Amino acid sequence: MEIAVIGTGQVGGALGKSWASAGHDVTWVSRHPETVEHLSPVALLSDGVGDARVIVLAVPFAGLADTVAALGDLRGRIVVDATNPLGITPPEGAASGAEYLATLVPGAHVVKAFNTMGYETMAEPAIDGRQAACLLCGTDDGSRGIVAGLARDLGFDPVDAGDIQAARHLEALAGVWVHLVRAGLGRGFAFGVLRRT
């Protein structure tokens, strides 16, 4: 699958490299591709995302609107929101960052995912032989299914939390993750889901 990862930092790097290793066609997109030496290929943000079916946003939430505006029309594309509005109130009365994003990309299929873990887990989703959970939610069943498959390709246990309104809970869980890191647990942990059969 053709995937465009917007952002060349630790999150974008970890996700993109893992998908490339799993056999997906990955291009990173940056405002300054000439400064990125550790990833390839890297395209210029103003050139858009080409034919990529899936666009992954791995940028700071504060720059989300400007980044999306630079990408142009994303109708029909799957837009994966890996951002977190930590300490920021989403504008325009939105209850979550993902719901705000959906207003910026009319006609696109927004899926919140990969926001409740550190980049280390994105690179290695198994901890002591157990799969970390990738909780996700989004605007439609089909797009959630595709993103669940991409999470599975990386080694995650995908957990569908339902419609895009569930993003407010996923973003709150990201806040819990950050709190636990700062409380002394460190970055080497991830959330999992235990299922009773």
N, C-alpha and C positions, 0 to 999 in steps of 0.2 A: 504494500500500500504506500502511496506517496504521502509523506508527512512533512509539513513545514513547521519547524520549531522556532518560535519568535522569542529570541533571547539566547545569549551565549554564555550565561553565567553557570553556576554550579548545578542549578535545577535543569536548565535547558540542555546543558552538556551531558548530564547523567541520563536523562530520558532519551535524548537523541542517540547517544552512543549505544544504549541498550537496545533501542529499536533497530538500529542499523545492524547490530550483531544478530538480531532475530530475523534479519532478512528483509526489513522494510527499506524503502527508498527515502532517505532522510536528507533534508536541506535545512540548514540553520539560516535565520534571517536576522540581520543586525543593521543598525544605523551606520556603523563603522566597520564593515567587514574587513577592511585592510588591517585592522588592529587585532584580528582574531587569528591566532596561529595554531591553536590546539584543536580546532574543529575544521572539517571540510566535507562538502562544499558549503560556503557561506555566501548568501545573496544579500543585496542591498535592500533595506526595508522599503524604499520608495519604488522598487521594481515589483513589489507584490509577492504573491506566493505561487505563481505559476499555476500548474494543474493539480496542486496538492488537494486531496480530498479532505484531509484532516489538518487543521491548524491548531497548534498548541501554544498557548500564551504563557510564557515563563518569564514575565517581566514584573517589576514592582507595580503594585496596584495604583500608586499615585500617577504613573505614566500610562495607565491602561487606555484612556480615551484617546490620547494623542497617537498611541501606537496603532490602535484599531483604525483610526481615521486615515493613517498613512497606508493601510493595507487595501483600502478601497472596498468595493462591493464584495461581500462574502456570502451572498445568497446561495443557498443550497449546500454550503460547506458545513462540516462539523467543526465547531470551535471549542476546543478543550480549555477550560479555565483552571489553571493551576495556581492562580494568584490568591492572596489573602488580604483583605482590607483591615489588617490588625491596627487598631488605634485610629482608624479612619472611618467616618460615617459615610456610607455610599450616598452619592448625591441623588437628587430628584425623588427622594422619598422611598427609594428601593430598600427592601428588607435585607438584602444581601448583595455582595459584590457581583455574584453571578447573575442575579436578576437585573442589576444595573447594566451589566455587559450585554444582556439580551436586548436591551433597548438601543444599544449602540450598533448592533449587527442585525438589522431587520432581515428576516428571511433565512438567517443562518440557524443551525441547530446547536445550541449551547449545551455543553456537558461539563459540570463541575467534577473534577477528579484530580488526584495526585497532589492534594493540598493539605493532607493530614499526616505527613511524614517528612523526614529530612531527605536531602539529596543522597545521603549515604544509602538509605533504604531503597531509593529509586534505582541505584546501581546494583544493589544486592538485596532483593526482597525476601530472601529466606534468612531466618534467624534461628539457629540451633535446629535446623531441619523443618521449621514451621513457616508457612507463608504469611507474610504481612497482608493485611486487608487493604484493598483500595476501594474506599467508599466513593460512590459516584451518584450523581443525579442529573437530570437534564430535561430538555423540552419535549423529547419524544422517545418512544421505546426503541426505534431502530437505531438511532444514534447512540443511545446508551448501550445497546448491544454491541455495536462496533467498538466503542471505547472499552467496554468490558473485555472484549477480545484482545485489544491492544494491551490492556493491563495483564491479562493472562499470559500473553506472549513474553512479558518481562518476568513472569514468575509470581505475580500477585494473586491473591484470592479476591476477585472482584465481587463487590457487594452493592447491588442496585438499591439505592435509597429512594427511588421514585422520581417524582416531578421536580422541576427546577426550584420550587419553593423549599425543598429540603436543603438547599444550599446554605440557608441560614444556620442549620444545625451542623453541617460539615465545616463551615467556617468557624463556628464556635468550638468545635472539636480541635481545629487547628490551634486555637487559642489555648486549649488545655495542653496540647503537645508542647507549645512554647513554654507554658508555665512549668511543666514538669522538667523540661530541659534546664530551665533557670533554677528550679528548686533542687537540683543536684542529680537528677537521673541521667543527665547527659544526652547526647544526640543518638546514641546507639540503641534505640528502642523504637518499636512501631506498634500500632494497634492491630489486634487480631479479632476474629469473630469465631467463637466456639459454638458449634451447632449440636444440639442434642437430637439423636436419631431415635 
